[in-house]
Amino acid sequence: MAILLVAVGGVMLLMGGVWTAQGLGWLDGSPMTGQEIWAIIGPIVAGLGVALMIVGAQRRGRSGRR
């Protein structure tokens, strides 16, 4: 379960980074490019991804001590 949390968190972190870059107009080729809402949603998703990764890493560390 802990590995799944870290993996999902990593995907969310990457998606949030891409969405932020598209929202800020740094990445072209998408209808999301230049849309301010994605510059707001992206960091939120990335932050939640980091939180999931931290929780997953803590759970993985606890299960390894048994």
mmCIF file of the N, C-alpha and C atoms, coordinates in Angstrom:
data_MODEL
# 
_entry.id   MODEL 
# 
loop_
_atom_site.group_PDB 
_atom_site.id 
_atom_site.type_symbol 
_atom_site.label_atom_id 
_atom_site.label_alt_id 
_atom_site.label_comp_id 
_atom_site.label_asym_id 
_atom_site.label_entity_id 
_atom_site.label_seq_id 
_atom_site.pdbx_PDB_ins_code 
_atom_site.Cartn_x 
_atom_site.Cartn_y 
_atom_site.Cartn_z 
_atom_site.occupancy 
_atom_site.B_iso_or_equiv 
_atom_site.pdbx_formal_charge 
_atom_site.auth_seq_id 
_atom_site.auth_comp_id 
_atom_site.auth_asym_id 
_atom_site.auth_atom_id 
_atom_site.pdbx_PDB_model_num 
ATOM 1   N N  . MET A 1 1  ? 0.812  -1.193 0.000   1.00 0.00 ? 1  MET A N  1 
ATOM 2   C CA . MET A 1 1  ? 0.000  0.000  0.000   1.00 0.00 ? 1  MET A CA 1 
ATOM 3   C C  . MET A 1 1  ? 0.861  1.264  0.000   1.00 0.00 ? 1  MET A C  1 
ATOM 4   N N  . ALA A 1 2  ? 1.962  1.231  0.748   1.00 0.00 ? 2  ALA A N  1 
ATOM 5   C CA . ALA A 1 2  ? 2.825  2.403  0.843   1.00 0.00 ? 2  ALA A CA 1 
ATOM 6   C C  . ALA A 1 2  ? 3.470  2.722  -0.509  1.00 0.00 ? 2  ALA A C  1 
ATOM 7   N N  . ILE A 1 3  ? 3.862  1.677  -1.226  1.00 0.00 ? 3  ILE A N  1 
ATOM 8   C CA . ILE A 1 3  ? 4.488  1.902  -2.538  1.00 0.00 ? 3  ILE A CA 1 
ATOM 9   C C  . ILE A 1 3  ? 3.477  2.520  -3.497  1.00 0.00 ? 3  ILE A C  1 
ATOM 10  N N  . LEU A 1 4  ? 2.214  2.090  -3.397  1.00 0.00 ? 4  LEU A N  1 
ATOM 11  C CA . LEU A 1 4  ? 1.164  2.649  -4.242  1.00 0.00 ? 4  LEU A CA 1 
ATOM 12  C C  . LEU A 1 4  ? 0.971  4.139  -3.948  1.00 0.00 ? 4  LEU A C  1 
ATOM 13  N N  . LEU A 1 5  ? 0.987  4.526  -2.677  1.00 0.00 ? 5  LEU A N  1 
ATOM 14  C CA . LEU A 1 5  ? 0.845  5.940  -2.315  1.00 0.00 ? 5  LEU A CA 1 
ATOM 15  C C  . LEU A 1 5  ? 1.988  6.771  -2.885  1.00 0.00 ? 5  LEU A C  1 
ATOM 16  N N  . VAL A 1 6  ? 3.199  6.247  -2.797  1.00 0.00 ? 6  VAL A N  1 
ATOM 17  C CA . VAL A 1 6  ? 4.355  6.974  -3.331  1.00 0.00 ? 6  VAL A CA 1 
ATOM 18  C C  . VAL A 1 6  ? 4.246  7.094  -4.849  1.00 0.00 ? 6  VAL A C  1 
ATOM 19  N N  . ALA A 1 7  ? 3.820  6.022  -5.517  1.00 0.00 ? 7  ALA A N  1 
ATOM 20  C CA . ALA A 1 7  ? 3.697  6.046  -6.974  1.00 0.00 ? 7  ALA A CA 1 
ATOM 21  C C  . ALA A 1 7  ? 2.607  7.020  -7.431  1.00 0.00 ? 7  ALA A C  1 
ATOM 22  N N  . VAL A 1 8  ? 1.456  6.967  -6.799  1.00 0.00 ? 8  VAL A N  1 
ATOM 23  C CA . VAL A 1 8  ? 0.364  7.882  -7.152  1.00 0.00 ? 8  VAL A CA 1 
ATOM 24  C C  . VAL A 1 8  ? 0.768  9.317  -6.847  1.00 0.00 ? 8  VAL A C  1 
ATOM 25  N N  . GLY A 1 9  ? 1.436  9.530  -5.737  1.00 0.00 ? 9  GLY A N  1 
ATOM 26  C CA . GLY A 1 9  ? 1.918  10.866 -5.405  1.00 0.00 ? 9  GLY A CA 1 
ATOM 27  C C  . GLY A 1 9  ? 2.906  11.393 -6.427  1.00 0.00 ? 9  GLY A C  1 
ATOM 28  N N  . GLY A 1 10 ? 3.777  10.517 -6.916  1.00 0.00 ? 10 GLY A N  1 
ATOM 29  C CA . GLY A 1 10 ? 4.734  10.923 -7.941  1.00 0.00 ? 10 GLY A CA 1 
ATOM 30  C C  . GLY A 1 10 ? 4.054  11.312 -9.241  1.00 0.00 ? 10 GLY A C  1 
ATOM 31  N N  . VAL A 1 11 ? 3.039  10.553 -9.628  1.00 0.00 ? 11 VAL A N  1 
ATOM 32  C CA . VAL A 1 11 ? 2.283  10.887 -10.843 1.00 0.00 ? 11 VAL A CA 1 
ATOM 33  C C  . VAL A 1 11 ? 1.566  12.221 -10.662 1.00 0.00 ? 11 VAL A C  1 
ATOM 34  N N  . MET A 1 12 ? 0.972  12.427 -9.484  1.00 0.00 ? 12 MET A N  1 
ATOM 35  C CA . MET A 1 12 ? 0.297  13.696 -9.220  1.00 0.00 ? 12 MET A CA 1 
ATOM 36  C C  . MET A 1 12 ? 1.272  14.866 -9.239  1.00 0.00 ? 12 MET A C  1 
ATOM 37  N N  . LEU A 1 13 ? 2.467  14.647 -8.719  1.00 0.00 ? 13 LEU A N  1 
ATOM 38  C CA . LEU A 1 13 ? 3.490  15.695 -8.726  1.00 0.00 ? 13 LEU A CA 1 
ATOM 39  C C  . LEU A 1 13 ? 3.858  16.070 -10.159 1.00 0.00 ? 13 LEU A C  1 
ATOM 40  N N  . LEU A 1 14 ? 4.080  15.071 -10.994 1.00 0.00 ? 14 LEU A N  1 
ATOM 41  C CA . LEU A 1 14 ? 4.419  15.338 -12.398 1.00 0.00 ? 14 LEU A CA 1 
ATOM 42  C C  . LEU A 1 14 ? 3.267  16.014 -13.140 1.00 0.00 ? 14 LEU A C  1 
ATOM 43  N N  . MET A 1 15 ? 2.051  15.510 -12.947 1.00 0.00 ? 15 MET A N  1 
ATOM 44  C CA . MET A 1 15 ? 0.888  16.124 -13.600 1.00 0.00 ? 15 MET A CA 1 
ATOM 45  C C  . MET A 1 15 ? 0.708  17.565 -13.160 1.00 0.00 ? 15 MET A C  1 
ATOM 46  N N  . GLY A 1 16 ? 0.841  17.811 -11.872 1.00 0.00 ? 16 GLY A N  1 
ATOM 47  C CA . GLY A 1 16 ? 0.708  19.175 -11.367 1.00 0.00 ? 16 GLY A CA 1 
ATOM 48  C C  . GLY A 1 16 ? 1.757  20.104 -11.943 1.00 0.00 ? 16 GLY A C  1 
ATOM 49  N N  . GLY A 1 17 ? 2.972  19.594 -12.101 1.00 0.00 ? 17 GLY A N  1 
ATOM 50  C CA . GLY A 1 17 ? 4.029  20.401 -12.714 1.00 0.00 ? 17 GLY A CA 1 
ATOM 51  C C  . GLY A 1 17 ? 3.738  20.737 -14.165 1.00 0.00 ? 17 GLY A C  1 
ATOM 52  N N  . VAL A 1 18 ? 3.249  19.751 -14.906 1.00 0.00 ? 18 VAL A N  1 
ATOM 53  C CA . VAL A 1 18 ? 2.899  19.985 -16.310 1.00 0.00 ? 18 VAL A CA 1 
ATOM 54  C C  . VAL A 1 18 ? 1.739  20.967 -16.405 1.00 0.00 ? 18 VAL A C  1 
ATOM 55  N N  . TRP A 1 19 ? 0.716  20.761 -15.572 1.00 0.00 ? 19 TRP A N  1 
ATOM 56  C CA . TRP A 1 19 ? -0.435 21.665 -15.615 1.00 0.00 ? 19 TRP A CA 1 
ATOM 57  C C  . TRP A 1 19 ? -0.035 23.087 -15.249 1.00 0.00 ? 19 TRP A C  1 
ATOM 58  N N  . THR A 1 20 ? 0.862  23.238 -14.296 1.00 0.00 ? 20 THR A N  1 
ATOM 59  C CA . THR A 1 20 ? 1.332  24.572 -13.915 1.00 0.00 ? 20 THR A CA 1 
ATOM 60  C C  . THR A 1 20 ? 2.069  25.218 -15.087 1.00 0.00 ? 20 THR A C  1 
ATOM 61  N N  . ALA A 1 21 ? 2.970  24.466 -15.705 1.00 0.00 ? 21 ALA A N  1 
ATOM 62  C CA . ALA A 1 21 ? 3.730  24.998 -16.842 1.00 0.00 ? 21 ALA A CA 1 
ATOM 63  C C  . ALA A 1 21 ? 2.807  25.373 -17.997 1.00 0.00 ? 21 ALA A C  1 
ATOM 64  N N  . GLN A 1 22 ? 1.792  24.572 -18.252 1.00 0.00 ? 22 GLN A N  1 
ATOM 65  C CA . GLN A 1 22 ? 0.845  24.905 -19.322 1.00 0.00 ? 22 GLN A CA 1 
ATOM 66  C C  . GLN A 1 22 ? 0.034  26.141 -18.954 1.00 0.00 ? 22 GLN A C  1 
ATOM 67  N N  . GLY A 1 23 ? -0.404 26.212 -17.718 1.00 0.00 ? 23 GLY A N  1 
ATOM 68  C CA . GLY A 1 23 ? -1.186 27.372 -17.290 1.00 0.00 ? 23 GLY A CA 1 
ATOM 69  C C  . GLY A 1 23 ? -0.406 28.669 -17.359 1.00 0.00 ? 23 GLY A C  1 
ATOM 70  N N  . LEU A 1 24 ? 0.896  28.578 -17.130 1.00 0.00 ? 24 LEU A N  1 
ATOM 71  C CA . LEU A 1 24 ? 1.749  29.773 -17.200 1.00 0.00 ? 24 LEU A CA 1 
ATOM 72  C C  . LEU A 1 24 ? 2.216  30.074 -18.620 1.00 0.00 ? 24 LEU A C  1 
ATOM 73  N N  . GLY A 1 25 ? 1.874  29.184 -19.560 1.00 0.00 ? 25 GLY A N  1 
ATOM 74  C CA . GLY A 1 25 ? 2.244  29.400 -20.954 1.00 0.00 ? 25 GLY A CA 1 
ATOM 75  C C  . GLY A 1 25 ? 3.638  28.939 -21.301 1.00 0.00 ? 25 GLY A C  1 
ATOM 76  N N  . TRP A 1 26 ? 4.274  28.161 -20.431 1.00 0.00 ? 26 TRP A N  1 
ATOM 77  C CA . TRP A 1 26 ? 5.631  27.670 -20.689 1.00 0.00 ? 26 TRP A CA 1 
ATOM 78  C C  . TRP A 1 26 ? 5.644  26.469 -21.618 1.00 0.00 ? 26 TRP A C  1 
ATOM 79  N N  . LEU A 1 27 ? 4.541  25.702 -21.649 1.00 0.00 ? 27 LEU A N  1 
ATOM 80  C CA . LEU A 1 27 ? 4.409  24.546 -22.541 1.00 0.00 ? 27 LEU A CA 1 
ATOM 81  C C  . LEU A 1 27 ? 3.281  24.822 -23.526 1.00 0.00 ? 27 LEU A C  1 
ATOM 82  N N  . ASP A 1 28 ? 3.590  24.680 -24.793 1.00 0.00 ? 28 ASP A N  1 
ATOM 83  C CA . ASP A 1 28 ? 2.594  24.924 -25.835 1.00 0.00 ? 28 ASP A CA 1 
ATOM 84  C C  . ASP A 1 28 ? 1.973  23.605 -26.282 1.00 0.00 ? 28 ASP A C  1 
ATOM 85  N N  . GLY A 1 29 ? 0.936  23.726 -27.121 1.00 0.00 ? 29 GLY A N  1 
ATOM 86  C CA . GLY A 1 29 ? 0.354  22.560 -27.761 1.00 0.00 ? 29 GLY A CA 1 
ATOM 87  C C  . GLY A 1 29 ? -0.823 21.958 -27.042 1.00 0.00 ? 29 GLY A C  1 
ATOM 88  N N  . SER A 1 30 ? -1.483 22.718 -26.201 1.00 0.00 ? 30 SER A N  1 
ATOM 89  C CA . SER A 1 30 ? -2.624 22.193 -25.459 1.00 0.00 ? 30 SER A CA 1 
ATOM 90  C C  . SER A 1 30 ? -3.649 23.306 -25.292 1.00 0.00 ? 30 SER A C  1 
ATOM 91  N N  . PRO A 1 31 ? -4.931 22.933 -25.231 1.00 0.00 ? 31 PRO A N  1 
ATOM 92  C CA . PRO A 1 31 ? -5.942 23.956 -24.934 1.00 0.00 ? 31 PRO A CA 1 
ATOM 93  C C  . PRO A 1 31 ? -5.769 24.566 -23.543 1.00 0.00 ? 31 PRO A C  1 
ATOM 94  N N  . MET A 1 32 ? -4.992 23.888 -22.689 1.00 0.00 ? 32 MET A N  1 
ATOM 95  C CA . MET A 1 32 ? -4.744 24.392 -21.340 1.00 0.00 ? 32 MET A CA 1 
ATOM 96  C C  . MET A 1 32 ? -3.695 25.498 -21.328 1.00 0.00 ? 32 MET A C  1 
ATOM 97  N N  . THR A 1 33 ? -2.949 25.649 -22.402 1.00 0.00 ? 33 THR A N  1 
ATOM 98  C CA . THR A 1 33 ? -1.862 26.625 -22.451 1.00 0.00 ? 33 THR A CA 1 
ATOM 99  C C  . THR A 1 33 ? -2.407 28.037 -22.275 1.00 0.00 ? 33 THR A C  1 
ATOM 100 N N  . GLY A 1 34 ? -1.844 28.747 -21.324 1.00 0.00 ? 34 GLY A N  1 
ATOM 101 C CA . GLY A 1 34 ? -2.218 30.138 -21.084 1.00 0.00 ? 34 GLY A CA 1 
ATOM 102 C C  . GLY A 1 34 ? -3.479 30.322 -20.258 1.00 0.00 ? 34 GLY A C  1 
ATOM 103 N N  . GLN A 1 35 ? -4.098 29.245 -19.799 1.00 0.00 ? 35 GLN A N  1 
ATOM 104 C CA . GLN A 1 35 ? -5.305 29.346 -18.982 1.00 0.00 ? 35 GLN A CA 1 
ATOM 105 C C  . GLN A 1 35 ? -4.897 29.448 -17.510 1.00 0.00 ? 35 GLN A C  1 
ATOM 106 N N  . GLU A 1 36 ? -5.250 30.541 -16.894 1.00 0.00 ? 36 GLU A N  1 
ATOM 107 C CA . GLU A 1 36 ? -4.818 30.805 -15.517 1.00 0.00 ? 36 GLU A CA 1 
ATOM 108 C C  . GLU A 1 36 ? -5.288 29.747 -14.522 1.00 0.00 ? 36 GLU A C  1 
ATOM 109 N N  . ILE A 1 37 ? -6.430 29.151 -14.764 1.00 0.00 ? 37 ILE A N  1 
ATOM 110 C CA . ILE A 1 37 ? -6.963 28.171 -13.815 1.00 0.00 ? 37 ILE A CA 1 
ATOM 111 C C  . ILE A 1 37 ? -5.996 27.007 -13.632 1.00 0.00 ? 37 ILE A C  1 
ATOM 112 N N  . TRP A 1 38 ? -5.283 26.619 -14.697 1.00 0.00 ? 38 TRP A N  1 
ATOM 113 C CA . TRP A 1 38 ? -4.334 25.501 -14.603 1.00 0.00 ? 38 TRP A CA 1 
ATOM 114 C C  . TRP A 1 38 ? -3.076 25.917 -13.856 1.00 0.00 ? 38 TRP A C  1 
ATOM 115 N N  . ALA A 1 39 ? -2.783 27.213 -13.841 1.00 0.00 ? 39 ALA A N  1 
ATOM 116 C CA . ALA A 1 39 ? -1.656 27.705 -13.047 1.00 0.00 ? 39 ALA A CA 1 
ATOM 117 C C  . ALA A 1 39 ? -2.005 27.695 -11.558 1.00 0.00 ? 39 ALA A C  1 
ATOM 118 N N  . ILE A 1 40 ? -3.279 27.558 -11.240 1.00 0.00 ? 40 ILE A N  1 
ATOM 119 C CA . ILE A 1 40 ? -3.725 27.455 -9.849  1.00 0.00 ? 40 ILE A CA 1 
ATOM 120 C C  . ILE A 1 40 ? -3.919 25.994 -9.450  1.00 0.00 ? 40 ILE A C  1 
ATOM 121 N N  . ILE A 1 41 ? -4.582 25.222 -10.319 1.00 0.00 ? 41 ILE A N  1 
ATOM 122 C CA . ILE A 1 41 ? -4.857 23.813 -10.028 1.00 0.00 ? 41 ILE A CA 1 
ATOM 123 C C  . ILE A 1 41 ? -3.563 22.999 -9.986  1.00 0.00 ? 41 ILE A C  1 
ATOM 124 N N  . GLY A 1 42 ? -2.626 23.296 -10.872 1.00 0.00 ? 42 GLY A N  1 
ATOM 125 C CA . GLY A 1 42 ? -1.381 22.537 -10.958 1.00 0.00 ? 42 GLY A CA 1 
ATOM 126 C C  . GLY A 1 42 ? -0.601 22.457 -9.651  1.00 0.00 ? 42 GLY A C  1 
ATOM 127 N N  . PRO A 1 43 ? -0.301 23.583 -9.024  1.00 0.00 ? 43 PRO A N  1 
ATOM 128 C CA . PRO A 1 43 ? 0.435  23.512 -7.750  1.00 0.00 ? 43 PRO A CA 1 
ATOM 129 C C  . PRO A 1 43 ? -0.341 22.820 -6.634  1.00 0.00 ? 43 PRO A C  1 
ATOM 130 N N  . ILE A 1 44 ? -1.667 22.918 -6.671  1.00 0.00 ? 44 ILE A N  1 
ATOM 131 C CA . ILE A 1 44 ? -2.472 22.230 -5.662  1.00 0.00 ? 44 ILE A CA 1 
ATOM 132 C C  . ILE A 1 44 ? -2.327 20.723 -5.825  1.00 0.00 ? 44 ILE A C  1 
ATOM 133 N N  . VAL A 1 45 ? -2.461 20.247 -7.068  1.00 0.00 ? 45 VAL A N  1 
ATOM 134 C CA . VAL A 1 45 ? -2.319 18.809 -7.334  1.00 0.00 ? 45 VAL A CA 1 
ATOM 135 C C  . VAL A 1 45 ? -0.899 18.349 -7.005  1.00 0.00 ? 45 VAL A C  1 
ATOM 136 N N  . ALA A 1 46 ? 0.096  19.144 -7.371  1.00 0.00 ? 46 ALA A N  1 
ATOM 137 C CA . ALA A 1 46 ? 1.483  18.787 -7.074  1.00 0.00 ? 46 ALA A CA 1 
ATOM 138 C C  . ALA A 1 46 ? 1.713  18.725 -5.563  1.00 0.00 ? 46 ALA A C  1 
ATOM 139 N N  . GLY A 1 47 ? 1.170  19.659 -4.832  1.00 0.00 ? 47 GLY A N  1 
ATOM 140 C CA . GLY A 1 47 ? 1.312  19.657 -3.372  1.00 0.00 ? 47 GLY A CA 1 
ATOM 141 C C  . GLY A 1 47 ? 0.650  18.451 -2.730  1.00 0.00 ? 47 GLY A C  1 
ATOM 142 N N  . LEU A 1 48 ? -0.529 18.077 -3.224  1.00 0.00 ? 48 LEU A N  1 
ATOM 143 C CA . LEU A 1 48 ? -1.190 16.873 -2.723  1.00 0.00 ? 48 LEU A CA 1 
ATOM 144 C C  . LEU A 1 48 ? -0.369 15.631 -3.053  1.00 0.00 ? 48 LEU A C  1 
ATOM 145 N N  . GLY A 1 49 ? 0.264  15.645 -4.224  1.00 0.00 ? 49 GLY A N  1 
ATOM 146 C CA . GLY A 1 49 ? 1.131  14.532 -4.593  1.00 0.00 ? 49 GLY A CA 1 
ATOM 147 C C  . GLY A 1 49 ? 2.320  14.401 -3.663  1.00 0.00 ? 49 GLY A C  1 
ATOM 148 N N  . VAL A 1 50 ? 2.922  15.510 -3.314  1.00 0.00 ? 50 VAL A N  1 
ATOM 149 C CA . VAL A 1 50 ? 4.041  15.486 -2.371  1.00 0.00 ? 50 VAL A CA 1 
ATOM 150 C C  . VAL A 1 50 ? 3.571  14.962 -1.013  1.00 0.00 ? 50 VAL A C  1 
ATOM 151 N N  . ALA A 1 51 ? 2.386  15.390 -0.582  1.00 0.00 ? 51 ALA A N  1 
ATOM 152 C CA . ALA A 1 51 ? 1.847  14.923 0.695   1.00 0.00 ? 51 ALA A CA 1 
ATOM 153 C C  . ALA A 1 51 ? 1.625  13.405 0.667   1.00 0.00 ? 51 ALA A C  1 
ATOM 154 N N  . LEU A 1 52 ? 1.086  12.890 -0.429  1.00 0.00 ? 52 LEU A N  1 
ATOM 155 C CA . LEU A 1 52 ? 0.898  11.442 -0.565  1.00 0.00 ? 52 LEU A CA 1 
ATOM 156 C C  . LEU A 1 52 ? 2.225  10.704 -0.521  1.00 0.00 ? 52 LEU A C  1 
ATOM 157 N N  . MET A 1 53 ? 3.219  11.264 -1.179  1.00 0.00 ? 53 MET A N  1 
ATOM 158 C CA . MET A 1 53 ? 4.535  10.627 -1.184  1.00 0.00 ? 53 MET A CA 1 
ATOM 159 C C  . MET A 1 53 ? 5.128  10.592 0.229   1.00 0.00 ? 53 MET A C  1 
ATOM 160 N N  . ILE A 1 54 ? 4.949  11.649 0.976   1.00 0.00 ? 54 ILE A N  1 
ATOM 161 C CA . ILE A 1 54 ? 5.463  11.694 2.348   1.00 0.00 ? 54 ILE A CA 1 
ATOM 162 C C  . ILE A 1 54 ? 4.748  10.662 3.213   1.00 0.00 ? 54 ILE A C  1 
ATOM 163 N N  . VAL A 1 55 ? 3.421  10.599 3.104   1.00 0.00 ? 55 VAL A N  1 
ATOM 164 C CA . VAL A 1 55 ? 2.659  9.623  3.888   1.00 0.00 ? 55 VAL A CA 1 
ATOM 165 C C  . VAL A 1 55 ? 3.077  8.209  3.507   1.00 0.00 ? 55 VAL A C  1 
ATOM 166 N N  . GLY A 1 56 ? 3.214  7.958  2.214   1.00 0.00 ? 56 GLY A N  1 
ATOM 167 C CA . GLY A 1 56 ? 3.629  6.634  1.758   1.00 0.00 ? 56 GLY A CA 1 
ATOM 168 C C  . GLY A 1 56 ? 5.015  6.264  2.241   1.00 0.00 ? 56 GLY A C  1 
ATOM 169 N N  . ALA A 1 57 ? 5.922  7.224  2.221   1.00 0.00 ? 57 ALA A N  1 
ATOM 170 C CA . ALA A 1 57 ? 7.288  6.958  2.684   1.00 0.00 ? 57 ALA A CA 1 
ATOM 171 C C  . ALA A 1 57 ? 7.315  6.689  4.185   1.00 0.00 ? 57 ALA A C  1 
ATOM 172 N N  . GLN A 1 58 ? 6.493  7.390  4.940   1.00 0.00 ? 58 GLN A N  1 
ATOM 173 C CA . GLN A 1 58 ? 6.434  7.158  6.383   1.00 0.00 ? 58 GLN A CA 1 
ATOM 174 C C  . GLN A 1 58 ? 5.853  5.783  6.690   1.00 0.00 ? 58 GLN A C  1 
ATOM 175 N N  . ARG A 1 59 ? 4.823  5.395  5.964   1.00 0.00 ? 59 ARG A N  1 
ATOM 176 C CA . ARG A 1 59 ? 4.227  4.069  6.179   1.00 0.00 ? 59 ARG A CA 1 
ATOM 177 C C  . ARG A 1 59 ? 5.201  2.967  5.785   1.00 0.00 ? 59 ARG A C  1 
ATOM 178 N N  . ARG A 1 60 ? 5.932  3.208  4.711   1.00 0.00 ? 60 ARG A N  1 
ATOM 179 C CA . ARG A 1 60 ? 6.905  2.212  4.260   1.00 0.00 ? 60 ARG A CA 1 
ATOM 180 C C  . ARG A 1 60 ? 8.010  2.067  5.290   1.00 0.00 ? 60 ARG A C  1 
ATOM 181 N N  . GLY A 1 61 ? 8.439  3.164  5.891   1.00 0.00 ? 61 GLY A N  1 
ATOM 182 C CA . GLY A 1 61 ? 9.472  3.126  6.911   1.00 0.00 ? 61 GLY A CA 1 
ATOM 183 C C  . GLY A 1 61 ? 9.025  2.394  8.154   1.00 0.00 ? 61 GLY A C  1 
ATOM 184 N N  . ARG A 1 62 ? 7.775  2.571  8.534   1.00 0.00 ? 62 ARG A N  1 
ATOM 185 C CA . ARG A 1 62 ? 7.244  1.886  9.724   1.00 0.00 ? 62 ARG A CA 1 
ATOM 186 C C  . ARG A 1 62 ? 7.129  0.392  9.492   1.00 0.00 ? 62 ARG A C  1 
ATOM 187 N N  . SER A 1 63 ? 6.681  0.007  8.296   1.00 0.00 ? 63 SER A N  1 
ATOM 188 C CA . SER A 1 63 ? 6.499  -1.422 8.035   1.00 0.00 ? 63 SER A CA 1 
ATOM 189 C C  . SER A 1 63 ? 7.843  -2.139 7.919   1.00 0.00 ? 63 SER A C  1 
ATOM 190 N N  . GLY A 1 64 ? 8.892  -1.431 7.581   1.00 0.00 ? 64 GLY A N  1 
ATOM 191 C CA . GLY A 1 64 ? 10.210 -2.036 7.470   1.00 0.00 ? 64 GLY A CA 1 
ATOM 192 C C  . GLY A 1 64 ? 10.873 -2.298 8.816   1.00 0.00 ? 64 GLY A C  1 
ATOM 193 N N  . ARG A 1 65 ? 10.383 -1.680 9.868   1.00 0.00 ? 65 ARG A N  1 
ATOM 194 C CA . ARG A 1 65 ? 10.981 -1.821 11.196  1.00 0.00 ? 65 ARG A CA 1 
ATOM 195 C C  . ARG A 1 65 ? 10.483 -3.062 11.932  1.00 0.00 ? 65 ARG A C  1 
ATOM 196 N N  . ARG A 1 66 ? 9.420  -3.677 11.453  1.00 0.00 ? 66 ARG A N  1 
ATOM 197 C CA . ARG A 1 66 ? 8.844  -4.817 12.172  1.00 0.00 ? 66 ARG A CA 1 
ATOM 198 C C  . ARG A 1 66 ? 9.686  -6.026 12.119  1.00 0.00 ? 66 ARG A C  1 
# 
